[in-house]
Amino acid sequence: MDKQQRKNYWYSIISYIPDLITNERVNIGVILGNNIDLLKFKIIDNPSNKKLHFFRSNIEKQAYQTSIDYLSFIVKEKKEALNDISLFNIEPSFDLKTYLEHPLPENIVFSNTHFARTSNPKMIFNELLNTYVGKPFLQEKETTNISFKQNINKYFDQLNLINTKLKANLKIQPSKDLPLRFEMDYAFISKNDEMSFIQIGPKQSQINDWYKNNITLLNKNSDDFYLNMVIKEDDYEKPNQTFKPFLRDLASDKRVRPTIVTNKDSLSELVKNADKAIPISEWDTEDKSYIA
């Protein structure tokens, strides 16, 4: 959460035209980048939710899907070829289609390119999406977090950590005086007998309970355990999510270690620590009263 250096970024609004004769269009996404270390874009899955009868046939729906799949492909290809040439060394009115180096489907239209200078491109990106596409059409189903948890579980399982060094779904009781119990997604004990918990970021509807459970555990226990909060970057940066204020408050306790996940490498330190942990078969938890 260190203060980042401000950089120059360009952005454009992406529109789609299902009928080239009527030329009616709808905003479907945003693309933003700086040609150095960032190229980010997002497109809504189904623009028919934005405008009644936007698609008049299944053929038009299929044409849309084909178009955005192709656009996704060429943006990904360009992202993998980012270089150190700043777009600001080029004319300010540069052509985004030329930059992507592939012809676009004629139904896909980019707005004129605009520029911004910021230290928080994700915030700018989300604000553009909310303004020009609309927040209701960008809200993902809560199963997104479930998939993230499943992916984390699959990753840990591939590393042969689960049920060897990592204990899953460990039941916790913050205080014997409180009728409160909940589960930690994973836990491990280090060689120096320190307990480390791992919690995956919850669904939006469960954040209040997630915060209540963890703040109670921290307040009711002074033991030297660690609480690793693993949260997907996209969820952490969403304007409509409440992860940030809750996580910042929890992280005021030095035992809380946030991990914002962008890729598997984000978990490297956590995996290294878990791999060095003592086997579950050798656990001794008699002095850890918070384990139910």
C-alpha positions as CSV (number, residue, x, y, z in Angstrom):
1,M,0.0,0.0,0.0
2,D,3.0,2.3,-0.5
3,K,2.5,5.5,-2.3
4,Q,3.1,4.9,-6.0
5,Q,4.7,7.1,-8.6
6,R,2.3,8.9,-11.0
7,K,2.5,7.7,-14.6
8,N,0.9,8.7,-17.9
9,Y,-1.9,6.4,-19.2
10,W,-4.1,6.4,-22.2
11,Y,-7.7,5.1,-22.4
12,S,-10.5,4.6,-24.8
13,I,-14.2,3.5,-24.5
14,I,-15.1,0.4,-26.5
15,S,-18.5,0.4,-28.3
16,Y,-20.3,-2.3,-30.3
17,I,-22.6,-1.8,-33.4
18,P,-24.8,-4.9,-34.0
19,D,-26.3,-3.4,-37.2
20,L,-24.0,-1.3,-39.4
21,I,-27.0,0.1,-41.3
22,T,-28.8,1.6,-38.3
23,N,-25.4,2.4,-36.7
24,E,-26.9,2.1,-33.2
25,R,-24.2,1.4,-30.7
26,V,-23.7,0.7,-27.0
27,N,-20.7,1.0,-24.8
28,I,-19.4,-2.4,-23.8
29,G,-16.1,-1.8,-22.2
30,V,-12.9,0.2,-21.6
31,I,-9.2,-0.3,-22.6
32,L,-6.4,1.5,-20.7
33,G,-2.6,1.3,-20.8
34,N,0.7,3.0,-20.9
35,N,2.7,0.8,-23.4
36,I,5.3,0.1,-20.6
37,D,3.9,-2.2,-18.0
38,L,0.1,-2.0,-18.2
39,L,-2.5,-2.9,-20.7
40,K,-5.9,-3.5,-19.1
41,F,-9.4,-4.0,-20.6
42,K,-12.8,-5.3,-19.7
43,I,-15.9,-6.0,-21.7
44,I,-19.4,-6.9,-20.4
45,D,-20.5,-10.4,-21.2
46,N,-24.0,-9.7,-22.4
47,P,-24.9,-6.2,-23.7
48,S,-28.5,-7.3,-24.2
49,N,-29.0,-6.6,-20.5
50,K,-28.1,-3.0,-21.2
51,K,-30.7,-2.4,-23.9
52,L,-33.9,-4.2,-24.6
53,H,-33.8,-6.2,-27.9
54,F,-30.2,-5.2,-28.5
55,F,-29.8,-8.5,-30.3
56,R,-32.6,-9.4,-32.7
57,S,-31.4,-13.0,-33.4
58,N,-29.0,-15.7,-32.2
59,I,-26.8,-14.9,-35.2
60,E,-26.2,-11.4,-33.9
61,K,-25.4,-12.8,-30.4
62,Q,-22.9,-15.2,-32.0
63,A,-21.4,-12.4,-34.0
64,Y,-20.9,-10.3,-30.8
65,Q,-19.3,-13.2,-29.0
66,T,-16.9,-13.9,-31.9
67,S,-16.0,-10.2,-32.1
68,I,-15.2,-9.8,-28.4
69,D,-13.3,-13.1,-28.3
70,Y,-11.1,-11.9,-31.2
71,L,-10.6,-8.5,-29.5
72,S,-9.6,-10.3,-26.3
73,F,-7.1,-12.4,-28.2
74,I,-5.3,-9.4,-29.8
75,V,-5.2,-7.4,-26.6
76,K,-3.7,-10.3,-24.8
77,E,-1.1,-10.7,-27.6
78,K,-0.2,-7.0,-27.3
79,K,0.0,-7.2,-23.5
80,E,2.6,-10.0,-23.8
81,A,4.7,-7.7,-26.1
82,L,4.8,-4.5,-24.0
83,N,8.0,-2.6,-24.4
84,D,9.7,0.5,-23.1
85,I,8.6,3.0,-25.8
86,S,6.2,5.5,-24.2
87,L,3.1,6.4,-26.1
88,F,3.8,10.0,-25.1
89,N,6.7,10.0,-27.6
90,I,4.1,9.4,-30.3
91,E,1.5,11.9,-31.5
92,P,-1.2,12.4,-28.8
93,S,-3.9,11.4,-31.4
94,F,-2.3,8.0,-32.2
95,D,-4.6,5.4,-33.7
96,L,-5.4,2.6,-31.2
97,K,-6.3,0.2,-34.0
98,T,-2.8,0.6,-35.4
99,Y,-1.3,0.2,-31.9
100,L,-3.0,-3.2,-31.5
101,E,-1.4,-4.3,-34.9
102,H,-4.5,-6.3,-36.1
103,P,-7.6,-5.3,-38.0
104,L,-10.6,-5.1,-35.8
105,P,-14.1,-6.4,-36.5
106,E,-16.1,-3.5,-38.1
107,N,-18.7,-3.8,-35.3
108,I,-16.1,-2.9,-32.7
109,V,-15.5,0.9,-32.3
110,F,-13.0,2.7,-30.1
111,S,-13.6,6.3,-28.9
112,N,-11.0,9.0,-29.4
113,T,-8.0,8.3,-27.2
114,H,-7.8,10.3,-24.0
115,F,-4.9,10.6,-21.5
116,A,-4.6,10.7,-17.7
117,R,-1.7,11.0,-15.2
118,T,-2.3,9.0,-12.0
119,S,-0.6,6.7,-9.4
120,N,-3.8,4.5,-9.3
121,P,-4.7,3.3,-12.8
122,K,-7.0,0.6,-11.4
123,M,-9.2,3.3,-9.7
124,I,-9.3,5.3,-13.0
125,F,-10.2,2.1,-14.9
126,N,-13.0,1.3,-12.6
127,E,-14.4,4.8,-12.6
128,L,-14.4,4.8,-16.4
129,L,-16.3,1.5,-16.4
130,N,-18.9,2.8,-13.9
131,T,-19.3,6.0,-15.9
132,Y,-19.4,4.8,-19.5
133,V,-20.6,1.2,-19.2
134,G,-22.6,1.3,-15.9
135,K,-22.0,-0.4,-12.5
136,P,-25.2,-2.7,-12.7
137,F,-23.9,-4.3,-15.9
138,L,-20.4,-5.0,-14.4
139,Q,-21.4,-6.7,-11.2
140,E,-20.2,-10.2,-11.3
141,K,-22.0,-13.1,-9.7
142,E,-20.8,-14.0,-6.3
143,T,-19.6,-17.3,-7.6
144,T,-16.5,-15.4,-8.7
145,N,-15.1,-15.6,-5.2
146,I,-16.0,-19.3,-5.0
147,S,-14.0,-19.9,-8.1
148,F,-11.1,-18.0,-6.7
149,K,-11.2,-20.1,-3.6
150,Q,-11.4,-23.3,-5.7
151,N,-8.4,-22.2,-7.7
152,I,-6.4,-21.5,-4.5
153,N,-7.3,-24.9,-3.2
154,K,-6.3,-26.6,-6.5
155,Y,-3.0,-24.8,-6.4
156,F,-2.2,-25.8,-2.8
157,D,-3.3,-29.4,-3.7
158,Q,-1.0,-29.5,-6.7
159,L,1.9,-28.6,-4.3
160,N,0.9,-31.4,-2.0
161,L,0.4,-29.1,0.9
162,I,-3.2,-29.9,1.9
163,N,-3.5,-32.5,4.7
164,T,0.3,-32.7,4.9
165,K,1.4,-29.2,6.0
166,L,-1.9,-27.3,5.5
167,K,-4.9,-28.2,7.5
168,A,-8.1,-27.2,5.8
169,N,-11.3,-25.9,7.4
170,L,-9.9,-25.6,10.9
171,K,-12.6,-24.7,13.4
172,I,-11.9,-21.6,15.6
173,Q,-13.5,-20.4,18.8
174,P,-12.1,-16.9,19.6
175,S,-13.2,-17.1,23.2
176,K,-14.6,-19.8,25.4
177,D,-17.0,-17.3,26.8
178,L,-18.5,-16.5,23.5
179,P,-20.9,-18.7,21.4
180,L,-19.0,-17.9,18.3
181,R,-17.3,-20.4,16.0
182,F,-16.1,-20.2,12.5
183,E,-13.6,-21.9,10.1
184,M,-10.2,-20.9,8.8
185,D,-9.7,-21.9,5.2
186,Y,-6.2,-23.3,6.0
187,A,-3.7,-23.3,8.9
188,F,-0.1,-24.4,9.4
189,I,2.3,-24.4,12.3
190,S,5.9,-23.1,11.8
191,K,9.0,-24.8,13.2
192,N,9.0,-22.3,16.1
193,D,5.5,-23.4,17.0
194,E,3.7,-20.3,15.7
195,M,0.2,-20.8,14.2
196,S,-0.5,-19.3,10.9
197,F,-4.0,-19.0,9.5
198,I,-5.0,-18.5,5.8
199,Q,-8.3,-16.9,4.9
200,I,-9.5,-16.5,1.4
201,G,-11.5,-13.3,0.7
202,P,-15.2,-14.0,1.1
203,K,-18.2,-13.1,-1.0
204,Q,-19.4,-9.5,-0.8
205,S,-22.5,-10.7,1.1
206,Q,-20.3,-12.3,3.8
207,I,-17.7,-9.5,4.4
208,N,-19.4,-8.2,7.5
209,D,-19.3,-11.6,9.2
210,W,-15.7,-12.2,7.9
211,Y,-14.6,-9.0,9.6
212,K,-16.6,-9.6,12.8
213,N,-15.1,-13.1,13.2
214,N,-11.5,-12.0,12.6
215,I,-11.6,-8.8,14.7
216,T,-13.0,-10.9,17.6
217,L,-10.2,-13.4,17.3
218,L,-7.6,-10.7,17.3
219,N,-9.1,-8.8,20.2
220,K,-9.7,-11.9,22.4
221,N,-6.3,-13.4,22.0
222,S,-2.8,-12.0,22.4
223,D,-1.0,-15.1,21.2
224,D,1.7,-14.9,18.5
225,F,-0.3,-16.3,15.6
226,Y,-0.5,-14.9,12.1
227,L,-3.5,-14.2,10.0
228,N,-2.8,-14.3,6.3
229,M,-5.6,-12.6,4.3
230,V,-5.6,-13.8,0.6
231,I,-7.7,-11.5,-1.6
232,K,-8.1,-11.4,-5.4
233,E,-6.8,-8.1,-6.7
234,D,-9.9,-7.4,-8.9
235,D,-12.1,-7.8,-5.8
236,Y,-9.9,-5.6,-3.7
237,E,-9.9,-2.8,-6.2
238,K,-13.7,-2.9,-7.0
239,P,-15.4,0.4,-5.9
240,N,-18.5,-1.5,-4.8
241,Q,-16.5,-3.8,-2.5
242,T,-15.7,-3.1,1.1
243,F,-12.6,-5.1,1.4
244,K,-10.3,-2.1,1.7
245,P,-11.5,-0.4,4.8
246,F,-12.0,-3.7,6.7
247,L,-8.7,-5.1,5.6
248,R,-6.9,-1.8,6.6
249,D,-8.4,-2.0,10.0
250,L,-7.5,-5.6,10.5
251,A,-4.0,-4.9,9.2
252,S,-3.4,-2.4,12.0
253,D,-2.7,-5.5,14.0
254,K,0.8,-6.7,13.2
255,R,-0.3,-10.3,13.2
256,V,-2.4,-9.7,10.0
257,R,-0.6,-10.2,6.7
258,P,-2.6,-9.2,3.6
259,T,-1.8,-10.8,0.3
260,I,-3.3,-9.3,-2.8
261,V,-3.2,-11.9,-5.5
262,T,-2.5,-11.0,-9.2
263,N,-1.0,-14.4,-10.2
264,K,0.5,-17.5,-8.6
265,D,3.7,-15.7,-7.8
266,S,1.8,-13.5,-5.3
267,L,1.5,-16.6,-3.1
268,S,5.2,-17.6,-3.3
269,E,6.1,-16.3,0.2
270,L,3.1,-17.9,1.7
271,V,3.7,-21.2,0.0
272,K,7.4,-21.2,1.0
273,N,6.4,-20.7,4.7
274,A,3.8,-23.4,4.5
275,D,6.2,-25.8,2.9
276,K,8.6,-25.3,5.8
277,A,5.9,-25.9,8.4
278,I,5.8,-29.0,10.6
279,P,3.6,-31.9,9.4
280,I,0.0,-31.9,10.7
281,S,0.7,-35.3,12.3
282,E,3.1,-33.6,14.6
283,W,0.8,-30.8,15.8
284,D,0.5,-30.0,19.5
285,T,-2.3,-27.5,20.0
286,E,-3.0,-27.8,23.7
287,D,-1.7,-24.3,24.4
288,K,-3.8,-22.8,21.6
289,S,-7.1,-22.3,23.3
290,Y,-8.7,-20.6,20.2
291,I,-8.8,-23.9,18.3
292,A,-12.2,-25.4,18.8
